[in-house]
């Protein structure tokens, strides 16, 4: 049973917004584009593994969780809960040939005769196992916790030394996942939690989940002056959109869009702040009329605080989801 879905992370959404508004000749643009490509590849890899996870109807499935252990946060890609054991899945989308090096605890990728080192996913998952065990123990929950490293790309060649028992036991391609889970069911035949207790634990995990609050400009050491303001045309991508006769018109391609300000507001949300005043909205969209700005913001039915000129409109995290399919 899926209780928390996987979705494109807010960080990816923030990078997308940043690249929409970062000048093409900005010195950091190539670095940010490369970072975005890596993060999207990781997300695609996680979605590919979901094909196999979706058939595990006897498990409670929780994706993308971030929990606080009392001193710091720890994150888990996918968590599978059953009455007998809990399984952590660390999903990697890495192409080429990968070698799990036990001597230096690293993952080495070989691709097009080039080698590249990564942090060891086994160490990462082992830490997650340790943190989750302690977190659940503090919640008075005792149950075995296992972990697997799932390589989502079926063409990736996986290698490890014959004496690296941990890699041989825990690293696998996605199509081997169900078979490996069957072996874990045999290993842990005794039920430690009832179905009701599993439901309680999953609700507790979701309740304690704390999404990261990224400041994307600070992350890349940028300032607001680095980004392009104004409203971007969804058709030609130029910032040539102005308010004309109750709608928005692009003067570069003549496209008309009544909801163009919503995309601009979304960019503001991901790049600058989750709250906005009438003045800030006009400044970001180049809208001259405070009355029109008020009408547009009020029409979105956003929660707000304060009165008149000091009124602050607050943008909920999931506000833009209903517009993404349009």
N, C-alpha and C positions, 0 to 999 in steps of 0.2 A: 504494500500500500504506500503510495507516494504522498507524503505529508508536507514536503517543502520542495517546490520545483527548482530546477536549475534555470537561470536566466542570464542573458548577457550582462556582465557585471557593470555596475555604475562607473567603475574606473574606465572601462572600455568606452562607455557612453561619453565620459568626460573627455577622453582623448579625441574621440570623433568630433566633439564640439570644438575642441581646441584647434584641430587641424582645419575645420571649416573657417576659422577666423584668424588663423596665423598666416601672415603674408608668405607667398610662395618662395621668396628669397630669404626668409628668416634663417639665420645660421643654425638653429636647433631643429629645423623642420625635418631633416633627414633622420636624425636620431629619434625623434618622436614617431615618425612613420614606421621606422624599424621596430620600435617598442610595441606599437599598435599591432603590427603584423604578427609578432610573437604571441601577444596576448589573445588575439583572435584565433590563432592556430591552436592554442591551448584550450580555448573554449570549444572549438570544433571537435577537438579530440574528446573532450568530456561528453559532448552530445552524441558522438559516435558510440561511446561505451553505453550510453543510456539505452540503446537498442537491446542490449543483453540484460541490463538491469530491469527493464520494464516487464520482463517475464517472471521476475521473482516475486510473485504475488504473496508469498507467505512472509516476506520481509517488510518491515517498515523502512521506507527510504527517505533520507533527509539529505538534501544537497546544499553545498555552500554554507557551512556554518562557521561562526567565529565566536569563541567563548573566552571568558576571562578566568584565569586560574588564581587570581588573588594578587598577582604581581605583573602579569602581562597577558596578552591575548594569544591564542593558538587557533589555527584554521584547518578545516578538513574539507576536502573536495566532496566526498560522498561517504555517507554513513549508512550501513545496513544493520537494522536491529531485528533480532529474533529472540525467542524465549531462551535459547541455549547459548548464544554468543552474539557479540557485536563485531562487525567487520568494517575496518577503515579501508577505503580505496583511494590510493594516490594515483591519479591518472596523468600520463605523460604522452604528449604528441611530438615525438622526436623522430626524424627520418634518418636514413642512412644505416650505419652499423653502430651499435652502442655496446660499450664494454663496462661492466661493473667492476671497478678496481677496489679490492678490499684493503690493499696496502695503504693507500692514501684516502680511502673513503670518498671516492669521486666517481662520476659517470663520465666516460669519454665517448664523444661522438666522432665518428669518422665519416666524412662526406666529401666526395670529389677530391680525394687525397688530402683533405685538410682535417686536422684534429681540433676538437674544442672540448673543454672541460666544463662540467656542471656539478652543482652540489649533489651529493648522493641522495637519491629519493628514498633509499632504505633507511638512512639515518633520519631523514625528515619524517617518515611514517612512524619510525620507532619512537621518536619524540612525541608525535601526536598520540600514539598508543599510551605512553607514559602519562601525558597530560590528561588525557581523557579518563584513564583509570583513576587518577587522583581526584579529578573533578567529580566523577560519579561516586567515588568513595565518600567524598565530602557530603554528597547528597544521599548517603546511606544505600547506594546501589552497588552490589557486587555481582559481576558477571565477566566471563572471559572476553578479552578483546584481542582480535587478530588484525593483521593488516596485509594488504597485497599491493604490489606496484603493477598497474595495468598500462601496457603500451598500446595506444589506440590505433597507431598506423600499422596495418597488417603487413606492409612490405619492409618494415624495420627489422634488421637482423640483430638479434639479442645474443650477446656473448658474456660469459663469465668463467672464471677459473673453476676447475672441477672441485677444488677445495672451498670454494665460496658457497657454503651450504645455504646461507641465508638468501642469497640471490637466486639460487636454483630452486628454492622452496617457495619464494614469494614474488618473483618477477614472471610475468606472463603476457601473452597477447590477449586482446579483448575476447577473441573467440574461444579462449580456454577458461574464461571466468566461471561459467556455470558448472563445468566439471570440477574446478577447484573448490567451489562452494559446496558441492556435493561431498567432497572429501572432508571438509570442515564439519559438515553435519554428522558424519560418521565419528569424527574426533570428539565432538561435543554432543553426545546423545541426551544428556540430562538437562531438563529445562530448569533454568535458574529464576526466570520471571514468568508470571502469568501474562496472558494477552492484555489484561487490564493494566498491569504494571508497565508493560511495554508502551501502552498508550500514554500512561502518565509520564514516563521517562521522555518520550518523544515530545510531548507538550512542554515539558520542562526545558528541554534543549532549545526548542523554538522560541520559548519565552525569554530565555537567557541569551539567545543569539544577538550579537551586537555588530551590525554592519559597520565597516570602516568608514570614517568621515574624511574623505580625501580632499585636500586643497590642491587641485591639479596645477595651478599656476606656481604655487610654492614648490610642488614636487619637481617641476622642471626649471625652477629658479627663474620664473618669468614674472612680469608685472602686467597690470591691466592695460598699460599703454602699448604693450606688445600685440594686443589682439585688435582686430578690426571690429568696430561697432557698426550699427545700422542693421537693416533687415535684408537678409540674403534671399534671392530668388530661388525657389525650389526647382525651377526649370533650367536656367542658364548659370546659376550659382554666383551671379554678380550681385554686388551690394548696391543695386540701383532701384530699390523699391521705395515708393513713397505713398502716403495716404492721399487718395483721390476719390471724392464723392462716396464716402462711406465704405470704401474697400481699399485694398493695397494693389498698386500697379507697378510692374517692373518697366522702367523706361529704357531698358536694354533690349528686351524681347517682347514687350507688351502683354505679358501674362498677367492675369488678374487673380488674386488669391485673398479671399476674405479672412483666412486664418493665418496669414503670414506672420503675424505678431506672436503666435503661439510657439513657433519654432525658435524665434528670437528669445522668447522668455525661457524656453528650455535651455538654450545655450547660456543664458545668464545664470540659470540655476546651476548648471554643471561647472561653470567657469568662475563665478563670482560669489553668489550667495543664494540661499534658499528663501530669502525675504527681499522685497523690493518696494520702494516708495513710488509715488506718482512721478516725482522729479527724476528718480533714477531710471524709471521706465522710459520717460521721454528722452533722457540723455542717451540711453542705449539704442533707442529705435529712431532717433532724430525726429521725434514727433513734437510739434510746436504747441499744440493745444492741450492744456491740462484737463479740460472737460472731456475731450475725446479719449485721452489716456484713462481717465477715471471710468468712463463708460466701458472701455475695453477690459480693464482689470476687474471691474464689478461684474461684467458679463461672464467672467470665468468662474464666478462664485467661489473665489479663494477665501479661506479663513483670513481674518484681518484683526489688527489691534490698533488702538489709537484713533484719533478723530482728525478730520479735515486735512491740513497740509502734512501733519505728522503721521497720517495713517500708513501702516505697514501691512503689505499683503504677503501672506506666508504660503509658500508653494510646497504641498505635500510630496513625499518621495515618489509615490506612484501616480502622481497627477497626470503625467504625459502618456501613460500606457494606452489610454483610450484613443489617442491621436496617432499612435505609431503605425497603425494598420491603414491609415487614410492616405 
